Amino acid sequence: MFEWLMDPTVWAGLLTLILLELVLGIDNLVFIAILADKLPPEQRDRARVIGLSLALLMRLGLLASISWLMGMTQPLFSIADLEVSVRDLILIVGGLFLIYKATSELHEHISPASHRASGKSVVYSSFGVVVMQIVVLDAVFSIDSVITAVGMVQHIEVMMIAVVIAVVVMLIASKPLTVFVSKHPTVILLCLGFLLMIGFSLVCEGLGIHIPKGYLYGAIVFSLLIEMLQELRRRSSKSDQSWRGGRRARTTEAVMRLIGGSDLSVHTNSVFNSQQEHASRGDEPVALFDANERRMVMGVLSLADKPIEAIITLRRELETLDVLDPIEQQLETLANSRHSWLVAIEDGHTDEPLGVISKKRLLAPLLAGEKPEDLREMIEQPLVLLENVSVIDAVEHFRASGKSFAFVVDEFGTLTGIATTTDILEEIAGELPEPGEATTPAVTEVSPDCYDVDASEDIHDINQYLPVPLPTGRDYTTLAGLVLDRLESLPYIGAVTSVEGWRLEVSDVERHRIMRVRLVREEANEEHEQPTH
């Protein structure tokens, strides 16, 4: 009965068949990874196991009924010279379904749905719907896989062993693949492109047009190599940026160690407690400066790394005074404003301001009982800075000009915002709220591994509160800029991306502007998402 166990050709056929089954199973694996990513995190593992288990049961069932399966290859009818069998019809229907599914998924990823763009929470697919789609494609891929097995070996036991081993290997590999796909949006698009090719090849095979599998998998391997080169290029760019700032970062770290440690995420104001902590651990450095003092020193050392645009008040947030308004309305605007300076504009053109008006300069004639007829005479010209000027260079410009107010413009001379000497002081000492101004903490520690952060804050400032720093880059200065750089789409509440050990989730959006972001350490998040048994 088991004489075939002593036949070397059978073992060679078994190994070859296992390899072939694994190659044929890549299609199924990619499809399951794409569908599992549409489920809530706690249901993804269950969907993977159910999907591959059903594939195994289908393939074993088809092998047990080989005579019926081989009958599926017999022609049902002919169209001209084309003979169509049940297998051909299944391949055509399955291929069309795969093309439709991949196209709709591509459309969803390239053009986010309106409910996402408008700021609503992300909506996950139903578990039953996802499993049903997996079952449909399992049937198509299983028929193709089993017919290949029947054509290669003669012993049904060998076929079943090969199928079981191949599915077990795919089950082990499916979780890392699913996690990898969910963390890399570009890989998702690449996989959807693979599904389009696979669907097209199934339709062609059902129509009698044979496309060698080597071409298909060669294209997949070539695409993966291109994606790997792109990833290496991105990492090389990041390492180049880190090299340029490496010496300065190391010097800053050395200074922070000298004054009592570089860990600014420790929220304590007690010098005694800090000393006791170091003494109990046997560390040599003793924190002679509390956390607020160390944070101020860190703020000074980071001024040269920050562009002035990181601290400006944006143009859309400015309080302006239109000189074409009636003089009574202009004076009322000045009286109701809590700022000592207002930006003067004409006919609502905030991108081309005339200058600034100081309440202090206007106070003298008003106290003398003289009502100004035209506030144009009170307009002063502030300092003008380019948006890529560093904060430390801006300090020198303020010192040389003797002014405390500056317009910040882009390369075309368009106003992007304003900066004052008070803004620079706040970068060092922290937020200085004005009378009547409500303040919300920039960084709130929800738990040791979770932080709620103001998205408009500079990343350098946020990193002072985090145990593991967020990456900085030339294309962004704020947390909102980092999230947009990684999302590459309009933000919406619930949008998620991963950045060097952190899971970033958009928690508040106003008019497509990211207001707040929740930061969760990846390790803690993965432990939280483990399914309970």
C-alpha positions as CSV (number, residue, x, y, z in Angstrom):
1,M,0.0,0.0,0.0
2,F,2.8,2.4,0.9
3,E,5.4,1.0,-1.6
4,W,5.6,4.5,-3.1
5,L,7.5,5.6,0.1
6,M,10.5,3.8,-1.1
7,D,10.4,5.4,-4.6
8,P,12.9,8.3,-4.9
9,T,11.0,9.7,-7.9
10,V,7.9,10.1,-5.7
11,W,9.9,12.1,-3.1
12,A,11.3,14.3,-5.8
13,G,7.8,14.8,-7.2
14,L,6.5,15.6,-3.7
15,L,9.2,18.3,-3.2
16,T,8.5,19.8,-6.6
17,L,4.8,19.8,-6.0
18,I,5.1,21.5,-2.6
19,L,7.2,24.2,-4.3
20,L,4.7,24.6,-7.1
21,E,1.8,24.7,-4.7
22,L,3.5,27.5,-2.7
23,V,4.1,29.5,-5.9
24,L,0.4,29.0,-6.9
25,G,-0.6,29.9,-3.4
26,I,1.0,33.4,-3.6
27,D,-2.1,34.7,-5.4
28,N,-4.4,33.4,-2.7
29,L,-2.1,34.8,0.0
30,V,-1.9,38.3,-1.5
31,F,-5.7,38.4,-1.8
32,I,-6.3,37.4,1.8
33,A,-3.7,40.0,3.0
34,I,-5.5,42.7,1.1
35,L,-9.0,41.7,2.4
36,A,-7.8,41.1,6.0
37,D,-6.5,44.7,6.2
38,K,-10.1,46.0,5.7
39,L,-11.2,44.3,9.0
40,P,-10.8,45.6,12.6
41,P,-7.3,44.6,14.0
42,E,-8.8,42.1,16.4
43,Q,-10.5,40.2,13.6
44,R,-7.6,40.0,11.0
45,D,-5.9,36.9,12.4
46,R,-9.3,35.0,12.5
47,A,-10.0,35.9,8.9
48,R,-6.5,34.7,7.8
49,V,-6.9,31.4,9.6
50,I,-10.5,30.8,8.3
51,G,-9.5,31.8,4.8
52,L,-6.5,29.4,4.5
53,S,-8.3,26.6,6.4
54,L,-11.2,26.8,3.9
55,A,-8.6,26.7,1.1
56,L,-7.1,23.5,2.6
57,L,-10.5,21.8,3.0
58,M,-11.5,22.7,-0.5
59,R,-8.3,21.3,-2.0
60,L,-8.5,18.1,0.0
61,G,-12.1,17.7,-0.9
62,L,-11.4,18.2,-4.6
63,L,-8.5,15.7,-4.4
64,A,-10.9,13.1,-2.8
65,S,-13.2,13.5,-5.8
66,I,-10.6,13.4,-8.6
67,S,-12.9,11.7,-11.1
68,W,-15.5,14.5,-10.7
69,L,-12.7,17.1,-10.9
70,M,-11.2,15.7,-14.1
71,G,-14.7,15.8,-15.6
72,M,-14.7,19.5,-15.1
73,T,-12.0,19.7,-17.9
74,Q,-14.3,18.0,-20.4
75,P,-15.7,20.5,-23.0
76,L,-19.3,21.6,-22.4
77,F,-19.8,23.5,-25.6
78,S,-17.8,25.1,-28.4
79,I,-17.6,28.6,-29.8
80,A,-15.9,28.5,-33.2
81,D,-12.6,26.7,-32.4
82,L,-12.8,27.4,-28.6
83,E,-13.9,24.5,-26.4
84,V,-15.3,25.7,-23.1
85,S,-15.4,23.5,-20.0
86,V,-16.7,24.0,-16.4
87,R,-13.1,24.7,-15.3
88,D,-12.8,27.4,-18.0
89,L,-16.1,29.1,-16.9
90,I,-14.9,29.1,-13.2
91,L,-11.6,30.6,-14.2
92,I,-13.3,33.3,-16.3
93,V,-15.8,34.2,-13.6
94,G,-13.1,34.2,-10.9
95,G,-10.7,36.3,-13.0
96,L,-13.4,38.9,-13.7
97,F,-14.3,39.0,-10.0
98,L,-10.6,39.5,-9.2
99,I,-10.3,42.3,-11.7
100,Y,-13.4,44.0,-10.3
101,K,-12.2,43.7,-6.7
102,A,-8.7,44.9,-7.5
103,T,-10.0,47.9,-9.5
104,S,-12.4,49.0,-6.8
105,E,-9.7,48.7,-4.1
106,L,-7.3,50.7,-6.2
107,H,-10.0,53.4,-6.7
108,E,-10.6,53.5,-3.0
109,H,-6.9,53.9,-2.1
110,I,-6.1,56.5,-4.8
111,S,-9.3,58.5,-4.4
112,P,-10.4,58.3,-0.7
113,A,-14.1,58.0,-0.1
114,S,-16.0,61.2,0.6
115,H,-16.9,60.1,4.1
116,R,-13.2,59.8,5.0
117,A,-12.3,63.2,3.5
118,S,-15.1,64.9,5.4
119,G,-13.6,63.8,8.7
120,K,-15.7,60.8,9.8
121,S,-14.3,57.8,11.5
122,V,-12.9,55.0,9.4
123,V,-15.4,52.3,8.5
124,Y,-14.3,48.6,8.6
125,S,-15.8,45.9,6.4
126,S,-18.1,43.3,7.7
127,F,-16.4,40.0,8.8
128,G,-19.0,37.9,7.0
129,V,-18.6,39.8,3.7
130,V,-14.8,39.5,3.8
131,V,-14.9,35.8,4.6
132,M,-17.4,35.3,1.7
133,Q,-15.1,37.0,-0.7
134,I,-12.2,34.8,0.5
135,V,-14.3,31.7,0.0
136,V,-15.2,32.7,-3.6
137,L,-11.5,33.2,-4.6
138,D,-10.4,30.1,-2.6
139,A,-12.6,28.0,-4.9
140,V,-11.0,29.4,-8.0
141,F,-7.4,29.1,-6.8
142,S,-8.1,25.7,-5.3
143,I,-9.3,24.2,-8.6
144,D,-6.3,25.6,-10.5
145,S,-3.9,24.3,-7.8
146,V,-5.5,20.8,-7.6
147,I,-5.6,20.3,-11.3
148,T,-1.9,21.1,-11.4
149,A,-1.3,18.5,-8.7
150,V,-3.2,15.8,-10.5
151,G,-1.2,16.4,-13.6
152,M,2.1,16.1,-11.8
153,V,1.9,13.0,-9.6
154,Q,-0.1,9.8,-9.6
155,H,-0.5,9.0,-5.9
156,I,-3.3,10.8,-4.1
157,E,-1.5,10.6,-0.8
158,V,1.4,12.6,-2.3
159,M,-1.0,15.2,-3.5
160,M,-2.7,15.6,-0.2
161,I,0.7,15.8,1.7
162,A,1.9,18.5,-0.7
163,V,-1.3,20.5,-0.3
164,V,-1.3,20.3,3.5
165,I,2.4,21.3,3.8
166,A,2.0,24.2,1.4
167,V,-1.1,25.6,3.2
168,V,0.6,25.2,6.6
169,V,3.6,27.2,5.3
170,M,1.3,29.8,3.8
171,L,-0.6,30.0,7.2
172,I,2.7,30.7,9.0
173,A,3.8,33.3,6.4
174,S,0.4,35.0,6.1
175,K,0.6,37.0,9.4
176,P,3.9,38.7,8.7
177,L,2.7,39.4,5.1
178,T,-0.6,40.9,6.4
179,V,1.2,43.1,9.0
180,F,3.8,44.2,6.4
181,V,1.1,45.1,3.8
182,S,-1.0,47.1,6.4
183,K,2.0,49.2,7.4
184,H,3.1,50.1,3.8
185,P,0.5,51.8,1.7
186,T,2.7,51.6,-1.4
187,V,2.9,47.8,-1.0
188,I,-0.9,47.6,-0.9
189,L,-1.1,49.3,-4.3
190,L,1.6,47.0,-5.6
191,C,-0.3,43.9,-4.4
192,L,-3.5,45.2,-6.0
193,G,-1.6,45.5,-9.2
194,F,-0.6,41.9,-8.8
195,L,-4.2,40.9,-8.4
196,L,-5.1,42.7,-11.6
197,M,-2.5,40.7,-13.5
198,I,-3.6,37.5,-11.9
199,G,-7.2,38.2,-12.7
200,F,-6.3,39.0,-16.3
201,S,-4.3,35.7,-16.6
202,L,-7.2,33.7,-15.2
203,V,-9.6,35.2,-17.8
204,C,-7.1,34.5,-20.6
205,E,-6.6,30.9,-19.4
206,G,-10.3,30.4,-19.3
207,L,-10.5,31.6,-22.9
208,G,-7.8,29.2,-24.0
209,I,-5.0,31.7,-24.2
210,H,-2.2,30.3,-22.2
211,I,0.1,32.8,-20.5
212,P,3.2,31.1,-19.0
213,K,3.3,31.5,-15.2
214,G,7.0,32.4,-15.4
215,Y,6.1,35.7,-17.1
216,L,3.5,36.5,-14.5
217,Y,5.8,35.8,-11.5
218,G,8.7,37.4,-13.2
219,A,6.8,40.6,-13.4
220,I,5.9,40.3,-9.7
221,V,9.5,39.7,-8.7
222,F,10.7,42.7,-10.9
223,S,8.1,45.0,-9.3
224,L,9.2,43.9,-5.8
225,L,12.8,44.6,-6.7
226,I,11.8,48.1,-7.9
227,E,9.9,48.7,-4.6
228,M,12.9,47.5,-2.6
229,L,15.1,50.0,-4.5
230,Q,12.6,52.7,-3.7
231,E,12.6,51.8,0.0
232,L,16.5,51.8,0.0
233,R,16.5,55.2,-1.6
234,R,14.1,56.6,1.0
235,R,16.2,55.1,3.8
236,S,19.4,56.5,2.2
237,S,17.8,59.9,2.1
238,K,16.8,59.6,5.8
239,S,20.3,58.5,6.8
240,D,21.9,61.3,4.8
241,Q,19.8,63.8,6.7
242,S,20.6,62.2,10.0
243,W,24.4,62.3,9.1
244,R,24.2,66.0,8.4
245,G,22.7,66.6,11.8
246,G,24.6,63.9,13.6
247,R,27.5,65.9,15.0
248,R,25.2,68.6,16.2
249,A,22.8,66.1,17.7
250,R,25.6,64.3,19.5
251,T,26.9,67.6,20.9
252,T,23.4,68.5,22.1
253,E,23.1,65.1,23.8
254,A,26.4,65.6,25.5
255,V,25.4,69.0,26.9
256,M,22.1,67.6,28.1
257,R,23.9,64.7,29.9
258,L,26.2,67.2,31.6
259,I,23.3,69.2,33.0
260,G,21.5,66.2,34.3
261,G,20.4,63.7,31.6
262,S,18.9,63.9,28.1
263,D,15.6,62.2,29.0
264,L,13.2,65.2,28.9
265,S,10.2,62.9,28.9
266,V,10.5,62.6,32.7
267,H,7.8,64.9,34.1
268,T,9.2,66.1,37.4
269,N,10.0,69.4,38.9
270,S,11.8,68.1,41.9
271,V,15.6,68.3,42.0
272,F,15.7,66.2,45.1
273,N,13.6,63.4,43.6
274,S,15.8,63.3,40.5
275,Q,19.0,63.1,42.6
276,Q,17.5,60.3,44.6
277,E,16.5,58.4,41.4
278,H,20.0,58.6,40.0
279,A,21.6,57.7,43.3
280,S,19.4,54.6,43.7
281,R,20.4,53.3,40.3
282,G,24.0,54.0,40.9
283,D,24.4,56.4,37.9
284,E,27.2,58.9,38.0
285,P,25.3,61.9,36.6
286,V,23.0,63.7,39.1
287,A,20.2,65.9,37.8
288,L,21.2,69.3,39.2
289,F,18.5,71.0,36.9
290,D,14.9,70.1,36.9
291,A,12.9,69.1,33.8
292,N,11.7,72.7,33.0
293,E,15.3,74.0,33.1
294,R,16.6,71.2,30.9
295,R,13.7,71.8,28.5
296,M,14.6,75.5,28.2
297,V,18.3,74.6,27.5
298,M,17.1,72.1,24.9
299,G,14.9,74.8,23.3
300,V,17.9,77.1,23.0
301,L,20.1,74.4,21.4
302,S,17.4,73.5,18.9
303,L,16.8,77.1,17.6
304,A,19.3,76.7,14.7
305,D,17.5,73.5,13.5
306,K,14.1,75.1,13.2
307,P,12.9,77.3,10.3
308,I,11.0,80.4,11.2
309,E,7.9,78.9,9.7
310,A,7.8,76.4,12.6
311,I,6.9,79.2,15.1
312,I,4.8,81.6,13.0
313,T,1.1,82.5,13.3
314,L,-0.4,81.4,10.0
315,R,-2.0,84.0,7.7
316,R,-5.5,82.4,8.1
317,E,-5.3,82.9,11.9
318,L,-4.3,86.6,11.8
319,E,-6.4,89.4,13.2
320,T,-6.5,92.0,10.4
321,L,-7.7,95.6,10.0
322,D,-9.1,96.7,6.7
323,V,-8.3,100.3,6.0
324,L,-11.3,100.6,3.6
325,D,-13.7,100.0,6.5
326,P,-15.3,103.1,8.2
327,I,-13.0,104.7,10.8
328,E,-15.5,103.8,13.6
329,Q,-15.3,100.1,12.6
330,Q,-11.6,100.2,12.4
331,L,-11.3,101.7,15.9
332,E,-13.8,99.1,17.2
333,T,-11.7,96.3,15.7
334,L,-8.6,97.7,17.5
335,A,-10.5,98.0,20.8
336,N,-11.9,94.5,20.7
337,S,-8.5,92.9,19.8
338,R,-6.4,91.4,22.6
339,H,-3.2,91.9,20.5
340,S,-1.0,95.0,20.6
341,W,-0.4,94.8,16.8
342,L,-2.8,94.3,14.0
343,V,-2.0,93.5,10.3
344,A,-3.3,96.3,8.0
345,I,-4.9,95.1,4.7
346,E,-6.9,96.7,1.9
347,D,-10.1,95.3,0.4
348,G,-9.7,91.9,2.2
349,H,-6.4,91.0,0.5
350,T,-4.6,89.2,3.4
351,D,-1.9,87.9,1.1
352,E,-0.7,91.4,0.4
353,P,-0.7,93.3,3.7
354,L,0.1,97.0,3.9
355,G,2.0,96.8,7.2
356,V,1.1,96.7,10.9
357,I,-0.7,99.2,13.2
358,S,0.4,99.5,16.8
359,K,-2.1,100.3,19.5
360,K,0.6,102.0,21.5
361,R,1.3,104.5,18.7
362,L,-2.5,105.2,18.4
363,L,-2.9,105.8,22.1
364,A,-1.2,109.2,22.3
365,P,-3.6,111.1,19.9
366,L,-6.6,109.4,21.4
367,L,-5.6,110.5,24.9
368,A,-5.1,114.0,23.5
369,G,-8.7,113.9,22.3
370,E,-7.7,113.8,18.6
371,K,-9.6,111.2,16.6
372,P,-7.6,110.1,13.6
373,E,-9.3,110.5,10.2
374,D,-7.3,107.8,8.4
375,L,-5.3,105.0,10.1
376,R,-3.1,104.7,7.0
377,E,-0.8,107.3,8.6
378,M,-0.3,104.9,11.5
379,I,0.9,101.9,9.4
380,E,4.4,100.8,10.1
381,Q,6.6,98.5,8.0
382,P,7.7,95.4,9.9
383,L,10.8,93.2,9.3
384,V,10.4,90.8,6.4
385,L,11.8,87.2,6.7
386,L,11.9,84.3,4.2
387,E,10.1,81.2,5.5
388,N,13.3,79.0,5.3
389,V,15.3,81.3,7.6
390,S,16.2,79.5,10.9
391,V,15.0,80.8,14.2
392,I,18.5,81.6,15.4
393,D,19.1,83.7,12.2
394,A,15.7,85.5,12.8
395,V,17.0,86.5,16.2
396,E,19.9,88.3,14.6
397,H,17.6,90.0,12.1
398,F,15.3,91.2,14.9
399,R,18.4,92.5,16.8
400,A,19.8,94.3,13.8
401,S,16.5,95.9,12.8
402,G,15.4,96.9,16.3
403,K,11.9,95.6,15.5
404,S,9.9,93.0,17.3
405,F,7.4,92.1,14.5
406,A,8.1,90.4,11.2
407,F,6.2,89.3,8.1
408,V,7.2,85.8,6.9
409,V,6.9,85.4,3.2
410,D,7.5,82.5,0.7
411,E,9.8,82.6,-2.4
412,F,7.1,84.5,-4.3
413,G,6.8,87.2,-1.7
414,T,3.4,86.0,-0.6
415,L,2.6,86.4,3.2
416,T,2.5,83.0,5.0
417,G,2.4,84.3,8.5
418,I,3.9,86.6,11.2
419,A,6.6,86.1,13.8
420,T,7.4,88.1,16.9
421,T,10.2,88.1,19.5
422,T,7.6,86.7,21.9
423,D,7.2,83.7,19.6
424,I,10.9,83.0,19.9
425,L,10.8,83.4,23.7
426,E,7.9,80.8,23.8
427,E,10.1,78.4,21.8
428,I,12.6,78.5,24.7
429,A,10.4,79.0,27.8
430,G,7.2,77.4,26.6
431,E,3.7,78.8,25.9
432,L,3.0,82.2,27.4
433,P,-0.8,82.6,27.3
434,E,-2.3,86.1,26.9
435,P,-5.0,87.3,29.3
436,G,-8.2,85.5,28.7
437,E,-6.6,83.0,26.4
438,A,-7.5,79.3,27.1
439,T,-4.6,76.9,26.6
440,T,-4.6,73.2,25.8
441,P,-1.4,71.2,26.6
442,A,0.6,70.6,23.4
443,V,1.5,67.0,24.6
444,T,-0.7,65.1,27.0
445,E,0.5,61.8,28.4
446,V,-2.6,59.4,28.2
447,S,-0.5,56.4,29.4
448,P,3.2,55.5,29.4
449,D,3.0,54.4,25.7
450,C,0.2,56.8,24.5
451,Y,0.3,60.6,24.0
452,D,-2.3,63.0,22.7
453,V,-0.5,65.8,20.8
454,D,-1.4,69.1,19.2
455,A,-0.6,68.5,15.5
456,S,0.5,72.1,14.9
457,E,3.5,71.7,17.3
458,D,7.0,71.5,16.0
459,I,8.4,68.0,16.0
460,H,11.6,69.1,17.9
461,D,9.4,70.3,20.7
462,I,7.2,67.2,20.8
463,N,10.3,65.0,20.9
464,Q,11.3,66.5,24.2
465,Y,8.3,64.7,25.8
466,L,8.7,61.3,24.0
467,P,10.8,58.4,25.1
468,V,11.5,57.6,21.4
469,P,11.8,60.6,19.1
470,L,9.8,61.1,15.9
471,P,11.8,61.6,12.7
472,T,12.4,65.1,11.3
473,G,12.6,66.0,7.6
474,R,13.1,68.8,5.2
475,D,9.6,68.5,3.8
476,Y,7.8,69.2,7.1
477,T,8.3,70.8,10.5
478,T,5.2,70.0,12.4
479,L,3.5,66.8,13.4
480,A,0.6,67.5,11.0
481,G,3.2,67.8,8.2
482,L,4.7,64.5,9.1
483,V,1.3,62.7,9.1
484,L,0.4,64.3,5.7
485,D,3.8,63.3,4.3
486,R,3.2,59.6,5.3
487,L,-0.6,59.5,4.4
488,E,-0.2,61.1,1.0
489,S,-3.9,61.9,1.0
490,L,-6.5,64.2,2.6
491,P,-6.6,63.6,6.4
492,Y,-9.7,62.2,8.1
493,I,-10.5,61.2,11.7
494,G,-9.2,57.7,12.2
495,A,-6.5,57.8,9.5
496,V,-3.5,55.8,10.7
497,T,0.1,55.6,9.7
498,S,3.2,54.1,11.3
499,V,6.5,56.0,11.8
500,E,9.6,54.5,13.3
501,G,8.1,52.7,16.3
502,W,5.0,54.9,16.6
503,R,1.5,54.5,15.4
504,L,0.0,57.9,14.5
505,E,-3.8,58.2,14.5
506,V,-5.6,61.4,13.5
507,S,-8.0,62.2,16.3
508,D,-9.3,65.6,15.3
509,V,-9.7,67.3,11.9
510,E,-11.2,70.8,11.0
511,R,-11.6,71.7,7.4
512,H,-9.0,69.2,6.2
513,R,-6.6,70.5,8.8
514,I,-5.2,68.0,11.3
515,M,-5.7,69.4,14.8
516,R,-4.7,66.6,17.1
517,V,-2.9,63.3,16.7
518,R,-2.7,60.3,19.1
519,L,0.7,58.6,19.3
520,V,0.9,55.0,20.4
521,R,4.1,53.0,20.7
522,E,4.0,50.1,18.2
523,E,5.1,47.5,20.6
524,A,2.4,48.4,23.1
525,N,-0.2,48.6,20.3
526,E,0.6,45.1,19.0
527,E,0.2,43.7,22.5
528,H,-3.1,45.4,22.9
529,E,-4.4,44.0,19.6
530,Q,-3.5,40.4,20.4
531,P,-6.8,38.4,20.2
532,T,-8.0,36.9,23.5
533,H,-8.6,33.1,23.7
